Amino acid sequence: MTNIQTFIVQPGTPELAICAHWRVDAFSVLQASFEQELKSMELLASDQSRGVALVAKADDEPVGTCLLIESEIEPNHDVSPWLAGLFVVPKHRRKGAGAALVRAIEDQGRQREFSRLYLYTTDAESFYERLGWEVLDRTNWKGFDTALMVRDL
């Protein structure tokens, strides 16, 4: 198993642009350009009172990212806060980076004294269930059959 470490993305670091590229490539539903996503990531990195962006590294190489944010883009549910944008580079999947990022986001939620977190997923329900998340509702989100999941902290 690979040694995975997670870090808070800081303003001005190269990981900020890497995460923005990943998010644009992986989440077409965002309909954002790289420049728009980089600006959004910079704002999140510079004001961590409202949320945080994390990066996972394996042997000092960035391999994934995940966000803790106040609100999801156009959510079907009026709940907060959200685990959002979990992405792991394909060649590093199934090696612990996704689980490490989810656990680190949960820790960030606890540090902010949140009692629960929410997320939307279209295809990773079983992954999150293995980590202790539960399906709260099912919805059609932006044309996708989607599970709203919750994790009590």
Buried (B, 14 or more C-beta within 10 A) or exposed (E): EBEBEBBBBEEEBEBBBBBBEBBBEBBEEBEBEEEEBBEBBBEBBEEBEEBBBBBBBBEEEBBBBBBBBEBBBEBBBEBBBBBBBBBBBEEBEEBBBBBBBBBBBBBBBEEBEBEBBBBBBEEBBEBBBEEEBEEBEEBEBEEEEBBBBBBEE
